[in-house]
Structures are given as C-alpha cells and as structure tokens.
C-alpha cells in the first residue's frame, strides 16, 4: 500500500495513538493515513536476554505491564496521553522520553533493531534479527525522532532492564534559580546512581528531585541531601511526583510547550528565562533538557526565548496550529545540518510521500 501510494504521488501519514499529531509544521490532510493499530503484538520477550521484539502499534503502557510481570521494564517513560494510548512506534518515531532518560538515555539508546516499510514498498531491517540492511545507515537509530518522514515503523527490537524493587526521591526546594541550578549540578556530579534527576519551576518557586532505586535507594537519597546541605525531604511513595513531572511535558489545550536542549551549565539561564516569561518548567537537570510551558500562545515570546538561549535548540512541541503556521517549530537554520537531513530524506523517500512538510526544514 505504501509503495503504490508513494508511486502515485500521494501524501501518506502513519499514525499510532495520535498523541503527537499537533507537533511540527501544520500540513494538509494526507491522501492516505496508515494506522498501526493492528500491529499490536509483543512478538518476542526474551526474559533471559533482557530483549523484546514489539510491533509498532503496541501501546507502551501494555508493553510495560507485560515486562513488569517478569520483573523487567523498557526504560522509556514519556507522557502516554490521557488514555495511555501512546504506542511504541510513536514513541520511537518522535524520540520522546521522560525522567528515566537521565540514567538510560533517549529511545535511540534502547533500540537494537528495526523493521521499516519504505516508500518503494520494500521492508528494510537492521540491527537485531537482521535480514536486510540498508547499507551505510544505522537504520535503528536513524528511525528514532524521524517523525515518520523516512518510512513507516513496523517493528522494533529493544533492550530491557530490571524493574527496580523500590524507590526513594530526595527533593530540595529553592526560590532562587542560581541556588536551584547549583543544587542540580552538585547532584549530577555526585558519586550517586540516580534513576532520574529532574528540576521543576513555577511561579517563582523550584525544586530539584533525585530518584534512587533498589536496596540502596534510601541511603543514596539521604546522601543526596547531605551533599546539598540544605533542608529537604525524602519521599518513598514518590510516583505522584514523577507523574507530575511527566505531565508537565505537555501543554494544556491551546497552550504552548517548548523543548530546550542545552548544557547542564545553562540551567540557571533557562530558569531565569522561564521566570521572566511567566512560564513553568520541568527538565532533566543532568542533561540540559528542559520543557517550558508558556502561559499564552505568543510568537514573540518564542522568538525572545530563542534569542536569549541561542545557540541551544528550542523546539515548539505543543502549540495551536495558527501559531505553528507563523513560526518555524523546529528552529533549525539553513546550513550543512539541514542539507544532510534533506539528503537522507531523499535517499529513503525520493518522491517525498512520507509525512511531507512536517519535519525540520519542511522535510
């Protein structure tokens, strides 16, 4: 179907749970929409090898339930949508992640193989269970965060991790961005093994959250507070804290959410910029990845933030279509990086059938 449609000059969109259809440039309705809803099998779960093979339409929440029954997890915890309908394929195709990114990395760090339907109608397989490779490309990693512009994800092979037996979270509050950023940096360089290290900021008040897991969870949480030398608390029933962090990675209906990718050392600047705009923020303190929710859809506020935080990439994720039509959601300037992305797009999808116009540079 994909090959015939692309050959006929049709615009094709692949859809999983539909939780990120508002990301990227606004584009016309496709001529054909391909749903992965029927691709909902956990093909393999190799408990002894800590690997699994999943079809793209498997809801991530259901996959996690199956892995948890065997004491394992897929180390990805992005927001799953109101009905927890985000699919495995959608999470990898968008490169989405949550607080576990601190320890385990983004989706490209847990994927080990992929099967992708290409615009010429063929299936390309790479990584685990290799049958056909696309020469010269690490297809599994290239597929991550490609937003369906190279082809349709059909299946992914992933590495799993043991499910922690228990967790404890150390938190410290501050109303000064410099103090908050300093505390976050101190914990990111401490000899502790945190599962997650986050910050939050809203209405002039912020917090650092460090989550630890396993038998040493409480001891490490106590050590974290000792390192900071500030009053804080330790939460054992800590899932509500982290659910709130994940939820804040999405904007309210009609709102605007931006993702800033910078350095650890820029955290104070990001906090001050958020405060100046009246924005709330959550982020991965050890990785310089921040999510800012603006109080109103304001193109000038987005431009101001980009100027202040340049050269850190500042991507508009959630936003009304009208706003996304007035600015570049991705903010990638013309140059060598964009030229390379266009060449890769042409190599996989020369007719420009897969999600055309949605991605960086109108790819």
C-alpha positions in Angstrom: 0.0 0.0 0.0 2.8 2.5 0.9 4.7 1.7 -2.3 1.7 2.1 -4.5 0.6 5.3 -2.8 4.1 6.9 -3.0 4.4 5.8 -6.6 1.2 7.5 -7.4 2.3 10.8 -5.8 0.1 10.6 -2.8 0.8 12.1 0.6 1.0 9.4 3.3 0.8 9.7 7.1 1.5 6.9 9.6 -0.5 7.1 12.8 -0.2 5.2 16.1 -2.0 6.5 19.2 -2.3 10.0 17.7 -0.9 11.7 20.8 1.6 13.9 18.8 -0.4 14.9 15.7 0.0 18.5 16.8 3.8 18.5 16.6 5.7 20.0 13.7 4.7 22.3 10.8 0.9 22.3 10.1 0.4 20.2 6.9 -2.6 19.5 4.7 -4.6 16.4 5.4 -2.8 13.3 3.8 -4.2 11.5 0.8 -3.8 8.3 2.8 -3.5 7.6 6.5 -1.9 4.3 7.6 -2.8 3.2 11.1 -0.6 0.8 13.1 -3.5 -0.2 15.4 -3.5 -3.8 14.0 0.3 -4.2 14.6 -0.3 -4.8 18.3 1.7 -7.9 19.2 4.6 -8.4 21.5 6.4 -10.7 19.1 9.1 -11.9 21.5 10.0 -11.3 25.1 13.3 -12.9 25.8 13.5 -12.6 29.6 16.9 -14.3 29.9 18.5 -11.9 27.4 16.6 -8.8 28.5 15.3 -8.1 25.0 12.0 -7.9 23.3 10.5 -7.5 19.8 7.4 -5.3 19.5 5.1 -4.3 16.7 4.8 -0.6 16.3 1.2 -0.4 17.3 1.6 -1.9 20.8 0.6 0.7 23.4 3.6 1.4 25.5 1.6 1.0 28.7 0.5 -2.5 27.8 4.1 -3.5 26.9 5.3 -2.2 30.3 2.7 -4.3 32.1 3.9 -7.4 30.3 7.5 -6.7 31.1 6.8 -5.9 34.7 5.2 -9.3 35.2 8.6 -10.7 34.6 10.4 -8.1 36.8 11.6 -6.1 33.8 10.9 -2.8 32.0 11.5 -0.8 28.9 13.4 2.2 30.2 11.2 4.8 28.5 8.7 6.8 30.4 7.3 9.6 28.3 3.8 11.0 28.8 1.4 8.5 27.4 -1.7 10.7 26.8 -5.0 10.9 28.6 -5.9 7.3 27.7 -2.4 5.9 27.8 -2.7 5.3 24.1 0.8 6.3 23.0 2.3 3.5 21.0 5.8 2.0 20.9 6.2 3.1 17.3 5.1 6.6 18.1 7.4 7.0 21.0 10.4 5.9 18.9 9.4 7.8 15.8 9.1 11.0 17.8 12.1 10.4 20.1 10.0 11.1 23.1 11.3 10.3 26.6 10.7 11.0 30.3 12.7 11.3 33.6 14.3 7.8 33.1 16.3 9.4 30.3 18.8 10.6 33.0 20.1 7.1 33.5 19.1 5.1 30.5 19.2 7.7 27.7 16.8 8.5 24.9 14.9 6.0 22.7 17.9 5.6 20.4 19.9 4.1 23.3 17.4 1.3 24.0 16.6 0.3 20.4 18.7 -2.5 19.0 16.8 -3.3 15.8 14.0 -2.1 13.5 11.8 -3.1 10.6 10.6 -0.2 8.5 8.3 -0.1 5.5 9.9 2.2 2.9 8.3 4.4 0.3 9.2 2.0 -2.5 7.2 -0.8 -0.9 10.1 -2.8 0.5 10.8 -3.7 4.1 14.2 -2.7 5.5 15.5 -4.5 8.6 18.5 -3.5 10.6 20.1 -4.4 13.9 18.7 -7.3 15.9 17.4 -10.2 13.7 19.0 -8.8 10.6 17.5 -10.0 7.3 18.1 -7.0 5.0 20.2 -4.0 5.9 20.2 -0.5 4.3 23.9 -0.2 3.5 25.6 2.8 5.1 23.0 3.7 7.6 22.4 2.8 11.3 18.7 2.4 10.5 17.5 1.7 14.0 18.9 4.9 15.4 18.1 6.9 12.3 14.4 5.9 12.6 14.3 7.4 16.1 12.9 11.0 16.1 12.5 10.9 12.3 8.7 11.5 12.7 7.8 9.0 10.0 9.5 11.0 7.3 11.7 8.1 6.2 9.1 5.4 6.2 6.7 3.6 8.5 7.9 1.8 11.6 6.6 -1.8 11.6 8.6 -3.5 14.4 11.3 -2.6 16.9 13.7 -4.8 18.9 14.6 -3.3 22.2 16.8 -3.9 25.2 15.1 -4.2 28.6 16.3 -3.5 32.2 15.4 -5.0 35.6 12.5 -3.4 37.2 13.6 -1.6 40.4 12.5 -3.2 43.7 11.8 0.1 45.3 12.5 3.8 45.0 13.1 6.9 47.1 13.2 10.5 46.0 15.2 13.3 47.6 13.8 16.8 47.0 15.0 20.3 47.8 13.1 23.5 47.1 14.5 26.9 46.3 13.2 30.2 45.0 16.5 31.4 43.5 17.4 30.0 40.1 21.1 30.1 40.9 20.6 28.0 44.1 18.4 25.5 42.2 20.8 25.2 39.3 23.8 24.8 41.8 22.0 22.0 43.6 21.1 20.2 40.4 24.8 20.4 39.2 26.1 19.2 42.6 23.9 16.1 42.4 24.6 15.4 38.7 28.3 15.2 39.5 28.0 13.3 42.8 29.0 9.7 43.1 25.4 8.5 43.2 23.5 6.4 40.8 20.2 8.2 40.3 17.4 6.8 38.2 16.2 10.3 37.5 17.4 13.8 38.2 14.9 16.5 37.5 14.0 20.1 38.2 10.7 21.9 38.3 9.9 25.6 38.3 6.6 27.5 38.5 5.6 30.9 39.9 8.9 31.8 41.3 9.5 28.5 43.2 11.5 25.5 42.1 12.6 22.1 43.2 15.3 19.5 42.5 14.1 15.9 42.5 16.6 13.0 42.6 15.2 9.5 42.4 17.1 6.4 43.5 16.2 2.7 43.2 17.0 -0.7 44.6 18.2 -1.7 48.1 20.3 1.4 48.5 17.6 3.8 47.4 17.0 5.4 50.9 20.7 5.5 51.7 21.5 7.3 48.5 18.6 9.7 48.9 19.9 10.6 52.4 23.4 11.1 51.0 22.0 13.4 48.3 20.5 15.7 51.0 23.8 15.6 52.9 25.7 16.7 49.7 23.3 19.6 49.2 23.5 20.7 52.8 20.0 22.2 52.6 16.7 21.3 54.2 14.8 18.8 52.1 12.7 15.7 52.3 12.7 12.1 51.2 9.6 10.6 49.6 9.1 6.8 49.4 5.6 6.9 47.8 7.1 9.0 45.1 5.3 8.1 41.9 2.9 11.1 42.1 6.0 13.4 42.0 7.2 11.8 38.8 3.8 11.6 37.2 3.6 15.3 37.6 7.0 15.8 36.0 5.9 13.7 33.0 2.5 15.5 32.8 4.3 18.9 32.7 6.0 17.8 29.4 2.7 18.6 27.7 0.8 21.8 27.3 -2.8 22.4 28.3 -5.3 22.6 25.5 -4.5 25.7 23.5 -1.2 26.2 25.3 2.4 26.2 24.1 5.2 23.9 25.1 8.8 24.3 24.1 11.8 21.9 24.5 15.2 23.4 25.1 18.3 21.3 24.5 21.3 22.8 26.2 24.1 22.1 28.6 23.9 21.5 32.3 25.7 24.8 32.9 22.9 26.7 31.1 20.2 25.6 33.6 20.2 28.8 35.5 19.8 30.8 32.3 16.8 28.6 31.2 15.2 29.0 34.7 15.6 32.8 34.6 14.2 32.9 31.0 11.2 30.8 32.1 10.6 33.0 35.1 10.8 36.2 33.0 8.1 34.8 30.6 5.9 33.6 33.4 6.4 30.0 32.1 6.5 26.9 34.2 9.3 24.4 33.5 10.4 20.8 34.1 13.6 19.2 32.9 16.3 16.7 33.1 18.9 18.5 35.2 21.8 16.3 34.3 21.3 16.6 30.6 20.3 20.2 30.0 16.9 19.1 28.5 14.1 21.4 29.6 10.3 21.7 28.8 8.8 25.2 29.2 5.0 25.8 29.2 4.1 29.3 28.1 1.0 30.9 29.7 -0.3 32.0 26.2 0.4 31.3 22.5 2.7 34.1 21.8 5.1 34.0 18.8 7.1 36.9 20.1 7.7 35.1 23.4 9.0 32.1 21.5 11.3 34.3 19.5 12.6 36.1 22.6 13.3 32.8 24.3 15.2 31.6 21.2 17.3 34.7 21.1 18.2 34.6 24.8 19.1 30.9 24.8 20.9 30.8 21.4 22.6 28.6 20.3 20.6 26.0 22.3 17.9 24.4 20.1 14.4 25.5 21.1 11.7 23.4 19.6 8.0 24.2 19.7 6.2 20.9 20.5 2.6 21.6 21.6 1.0 24.7 20.1 -2.2 25.8 18.3 -2.0 25.3 14.5 -2.3 29.0 13.9 0.9 29.7 15.9 2.8 26.8 14.3 1.9 28.3 10.9 3.5 31.7 11.9 6.9 30.4 13.1 9.3 27.5 12.5 8.5 24.9 15.2 11.9 23.3 14.8 14.1 26.4 14.5 16.9 24.8 12.5 18.6 27.3 10.2 19.7 26.6 6.7 23.2 25.1 6.6 25.1 21.8 6.5 23.0 20.1 9.1 19.8 20.7 7.2 21.4 19.8 3.9 22.4 16.4 5.3 18.9 15.8 6.6 17.4 16.5 3.2 19.9 14.2 1.5 18.9 11.4 3.9 15.2 12.1 3.3 15.8 11.9 -0.4 17.7 8.6 -0.1 14.8 6.9 1.7 11.8 8.7 0.2 12.8 10.3 -3.1 9.1 11.1 -4.0 8.6 12.9 -0.7 5.5 10.8 0.2 6.0 10.1 3.9 4.8 12.9 6.2 5.9 15.6 3.7 6.4 19.1 5.1 6.0 18.2 8.7 9.6 17.9 9.9 12.7 20.1 10.2 13.1 22.4 7.2 9.8 21.3 5.8 11.1 17.8 5.1 
